[in-house]
Amino acid sequence: MDKFVVSARKYRPQTFDTVVGQSHITTTLKNAIKHNQLAHAFLFCGPRGVGKTTCARILAKTINCENQSKEGEACNKCQSCISFNEGTSLNIHELDAASNNSVDDIRTLVDQVRFSPQAGKYKVYIIDEVHMLSSSAFNAFLKTLEEPPSFAIFILATTEKHKILPTILSRCQIFDFKRITNNDTVQHLQEICEKEEIKAEKAALQVIAQKSEGCMRDALSIMDKIVSFTNGKLNYQNTLEHLNILDADYYFKLIDCMVKQDLAGAMLLYDDINKKGFEGDLVLNGFAEFIRNLLVCKDEKVAGLLEAVESFREKYISTAKSIAPSLLISALNIINEAEINYKAARNKRLHVELVIIKLCYLRQAIELAADAGGISKKKIVESSLAFRTAAIRPLKVERQKAEVRSRDPITIGSGVSSQQSEAKLVIETSVLKEDTEKYRSTEPQTSKLSALDKIRKQVKGNGNNGNGNSAINTPIDLESLQVAWNEYVQKLKSEKNPAGTNFEMAELKLQDDNSFIAIVTNNIQLRFIEQGGQKASQFLREKLHNNLLEFFIVMEENKEEKIPAGTPLTSREQFIKMTERYPLVKELKDRLRLELDY
């Protein structure tokens, strides 16, 4: 009985022409061999099972072939090719970097590179899974990879290019392998089935190609398993059963129930699916892919993206024409949300059934939302409230009353008592009130603007500043200023305001008749006076009878602070005072090289 060899090894390509789906790479390598333009280091990167190691072995065999063809292929007849096919060639060394990833393994490899080949032109070193090397191993390999002997060629293969150091990438000629298309996979599987005399349906091979996701090795392994399971007969139903794939007929029935709003039929269909052992997440994922294919079939431009068996292609197109895109997109959103929340659901079956219920009533919900006369959700926005306002009538002031009010102006600090001022203010208010009440029942006249202008001129002629204060301002002097300042400080201290101490420490300096400067020595004092400056200036204006009074704050850091009596000393001040009284304390600090935290 012959020993069984899996198809992935038995039908591994031996020449560049037999490599499937990588013509852009095999053509480049053949041309480089024909024109003798080989690089000293190659990097083959791409997904698993697409032919990276296979191409590396074919390249190693071809460059040492004694009778190369005109197309740059190996003859498979010379002694070098025969020894390579039998695995006895001494010119080819393969290293698995996943298990030999230390610095010592790379140093051993570098020591072997120095020896020239006994037969053939080149010694080829194939390092598979090179991304598994440690950083130290990569660094030990840099110099040899950059300047190897003329007879040494390195071929590195990896599935994770991003894990390789940039210094390695810059020293290699990089080839990116792509995934093998479904058509190329199906064609290659058909050729193998013909050689092995296996009866295979094309629909089954298409399912295998979709399941392999562009990996030829996985496709061959799946085919070997199904052939063993079915005794050499590869059909569509056996393939679906072995790969645990739900037949597309179930999805066609489910979409039909969804369109017809047949909830009972959809629930019974899911119960049948559940009895066959299919998990809920598999059903949701498969149905999402099915709806995606229906959306693809809507437009002929993207019909080539349809990933389905050829026997179902026409059925997909006819079904897609009868369903509105809005229904498909809404269903896809519901299924996508259900897939995300599937793991968190405690009752998995109920979770899927709720999705089916939503899908069955989805069409009705869309129709109600689209119908202008139907029930629809609207966002409630608070509208502005209307209110009535009485018409504003102009105020007419008689000349006599205006003159009465302007004879005796209210002036602060002019010798008029506060009681007299209040009495006059009450009289004026009552006069204005009488005028207002009187003019509420009269019609507006044309002389309203002229009357207002006369009042403005009269008020302006009184010498008032608009606030009832006299325009006469008493010039300030330093002595009266200091007295008023100290009075304000006492007021702050009585209120237990921490700003009182900072106001007391400030030094006042007269600038002119209406302004002065408050000199401070630190930022804290500056901030306290800035915050209370408005209240302080208002207090001083009233005390000094000067409405134009203003002051500025100036900080002098080098100026000695005026510390008021009773203020506690800081830690620094206590230490300085202690050293003045006991000089030996400072000498002890200096000898011990102590650093004090003030």
Residue pairs with C-beta under 8 A, 6 or more apart in sequence:
6 220
6 221
6 224
7 192
7 196
7 220
7 221
7 223
7 224
8 216
8 217
8 220
8 221
11 192
11 195
11 220
12 54
13 19
13 20
13 51
13 54
13 58
14 58
14 61
14 74
14 76
14 85
15 58
15 73
15 74
15 76
16 26
16 29
16 30
16 55
16 58
16 62
16 72
16 73
17 26
17 71
17 73
19 25
19 26
19 51
19 54
19 55
19 58
20 51
20 180
20 184
20 185
20 188
20 216
21 50
21 51
21 178
21 179
21 180
21 181
21 184
21 185
21 216
22 50
22 51
22 55
22 177
22 178
22 180
24 178
25 44
25 55
25 175
25 177
26 55
28 175
29 55
29 59
29 72
30 71
30 72
30 73
31 37
31 72
32 38
32 39
33 59
33 62
33 63
33 68
33 72
34 70
34 71
34 72
38 63
38 153
39 153
39 172
39 173
40 148
40 152
40 153
40 154
41 145
41 148
41 153
41 154
41 155
41 156
41 171
41 172
41 173
42 56
42 59
42 153
42 154
42 155
42 156
42 172
42 173
42 174
42 175
43 130
43 156
43 157
43 158
43 161
43 164
43 168
43 169
43 172
43 173
43 174
43 175
44 52
44 53
44 55
44 56
44 155
44 156
44 157
44 158
44 175
44 177
45 52
45 157
45 158
45 159
45 160
45 161
45 174
45 175
45 176
45 177
46 52
46 159
46 176
46 177
46 178
46 179
47 159
47 177
47 179
47 214
47 215
48 159
48 215
48 217
48 218
49 212
49 215
49 216
49 217
49 218
50 177
50 178
50 179
50 180
50 214
50 215
50 216
51 177
51 216
52 157
52 158
52 159
52 177
53 126
53 128
53 157
55 175
55 177
56 126
56 155
56 157
57 84
57 92
57 126
58 74
59 124
59 155
60 84
60 91
60 92
60 122
60 124
60 126
60 153
60 155
61 74
61 80
61 81
61 84
61 85
61 89
61 92
62 68
62 72
62 73
62 74
63 121
63 122
63 124
63 153
64 80
64 84
64 89
64 91
64 92
64 120
64 121
64 122
64 124
65 74
65 75
65 78
65 80
65 81
66 75
66 78
66 79
66 80
66 81
67 75
67 77
67 78
68 74
68 75
69 75
74 81
75 81
76 82
76 85
79 119
80 89
80 91
80 119
80 120
83 89
83 90
84 92
90 117
90 118
90 119
91 117
91 119
91 120
91 122
91 123
91 124
92 123
92 124
92 126
93 109
93 112
93 123
93 124
93 125
93 126
94 126
94 127
94 128
95 105
95 109
95 125
95 126
95 127
95 128
96 128
96 129
97 127
97 128
97 129
97 130
97 131
97 132
97 133
98 128
98 129
98 132
101 132
101 133
101 134
101 137
102 134
102 136
102 137
103 134
103 136
103 137
103 140
105 137
106 133
106 137
106 140
106 141
107 140
109 125
109 141
110 140
110 141
110 144
113 123
113 125
113 144
113 148
113 149
113 152
114 149
115 123
116 123
116 149
116 151
117 123
117 151
121 151
122 151
122 152
122 153
123 151
123 152
123 153
124 153
124 154
124 155
125 152
125 153
125 154
125 155
126 155
126 157
127 154
127 155
127 156
127 157
128 157
129 157
129 158
129 159
130 156
130 157
130 158
130 164
130 168
131 158
131 159
131 160
131 161
131 163
131 164
133 141
135 165
138 164
138 165
138 167
138 168
141 168
142 167
142 168
142 171
145 154
145 168
145 171
145 172
146 171
148 154
154 172
156 164
156 168
156 172
158 164
161 169
161 174
161 176
178 214
179 213
179 214
179 215
180 214
180 215
180 216
181 214
182 206
182 209
182 210
182 307
185 205
185 208
185 209
185 212
185 214
185 216
185 219
186 202
186 205
186 206
186 209
188 216
188 219
189 200
189 205
189 208
189 209
189 219
189 220
189 223
190 200
190 202
190 205
192 198
192 220
192 223
193 199
193 200
193 205
193 223
193 234
196 227
197 232
198 227
198 232
198 233
198 234
199 232
199 233
199 234
200 234
200 235
201 234
201 235
201 236
202 310
203 236
203 309
203 310
203 311
204 226
204 234
204 235
204 236
204 238
204 239
205 223
205 234
206 309
206 310
207 236
207 239
207 240
207 243
207 245
207 309
208 219
208 222
208 223
208 226
208 239
208 243
209 219
210 307
211 218
211 219
211 222
211 243
211 245
212 218
212 219
212 222
222 243
223 234
225 242
226 234
226 238
226 239
226 242
226 243
227 234
229 238
229 242
230 238
236 309
239 245
240 246
240 247
244 277
244 278
244 282
245 286
246 273
246 278
246 282
246 283
246 286
248 290
248 308
248 309
248 312
250 269
250 273
251 286
251 287
251 290
252 315
252 319
253 265
253 269
254 266
254 269
254 270
254 287
254 356
255 290
255 291
255 294
255 319
255 323
256 262
257 263
257 265
257 266
257 269
257 360
258 266
258 327
258 331
258 359
258 360
258 362
258 363
259 322
259 323
259 327
259 363
261 360
261 361
261 363
261 364
262 360
263 356
263 357
263 360
263 361
266 356
266 359
266 360
267 353
267 356
270 283
270 352
270 353
270 356
273 283
274 280
274 349
279 348
280 342
280 348
280 349
280 351
280 352
281 339
281 342
281 348
283 352
284 335
284 338
284 339
284 342
284 352
284 355
285 339
287 335
288 332
288 335
288 336
288 339
289 307
291 328
291 331
291 332
291 335
292 332
293 306
293 307
293 308
293 316
294 316
294 319
294 320
294 323
294 328
295 320
295 325
295 328
295 329
295 332
296 302
296 303
296 305
296 306
297 303
297 306
297 316
297 317
297 319
297 320
298 320
298 325
303 317
306 313
306 316
308 316
324 366
326 366
327 362
327 363
327 366
330 362
330 366
331 359
331 362
334 355
334 358
334 359
334 362
335 355
335 359
338 351
338 352
338 354
338 355
341 351
342 348
342 351
345 351
367 374
368 374
368 375
368 376
369 376
369 377
393 439
393 440
393 442
393 444
394 439
394 444
394 445
394 448
395 435
395 436
395 439
395 448
395 452
396 435
396 439
396 442
396 445
396 447
396 448
396 451
397 435
397 451
397 452
397 455
398 435
399 454
401 431
401 435
402 454
402 455
402 458
403 458
404 431
405 428
405 431
406 458
406 459
406 461
406 462
408 424
409 462
409 463
409 464
410 416
410 421
410 424
410 425
410 464
410 468
411 463
411 464
411 469
411 470
411 472
412 468
412 469
412 470
412 545
413 470
413 472
413 474
413 545
414 470
414 472
463 470
463 471
463 472
464 470
464 471
465 471
465 547
469 547
470 547
473 514
473 545
473 546
473 547
473 548
473 549
474 544
474 545
474 546
475 513
475 514
475 546
476 510
476 513
476 514
476 516
476 544
476 546
476 549
477 510
478 508
478 510
478 516
480 544
481 508
481 510
481 516
481 540
481 544
482 508
484 539
484 540
484 543
484 544
485 503
485 508
485 540
486 504
487 543
488 503
488 536
488 539
488 540
489 500
489 503
489 504
490 500
491 539
492 499
492 500
492 503
492 532
493 500
493 501
497 532
498 528
499 528
499 529
499 531
499 532
501 564
501 567
502 520
502 524
502 525
502 528
502 529
503 528
503 529
503 532
503 536
504 564
505 520
505 521
505 525
505 561
505 562
505 563
505 564
506 518
506 519
506 520
506 525
506 529
507 518
507 519
507 562
508 516
508 517
508 518
508 519
509 516
509 517
509 518
509 519
510 516
510 517
511 517
511 552
514 546
514 548
514 549
514 550
515 549
515 550
515 551
515 552
516 551
516 552
517 551
517 552
517 553
517 554
518 529
518 551
518 552
518 553
518 554
519 554
519 555
519 556
519 559
520 526
520 529
520 553
520 554
520 555
520 556
521 555
521 556
521 557
521 559
521 560
521 561
522 555
522 557
522 561
523 555
525 555
526 553
526 555
529 536
529 553
530 553
533 551
533 553
536 551
537 549
537 550
537 551
540 546
540 549
540 551
541 547
541 549
569 577
570 598
571 596
571 598
572 598
575 596
575 598
578 585
579 585
579 586
589 596
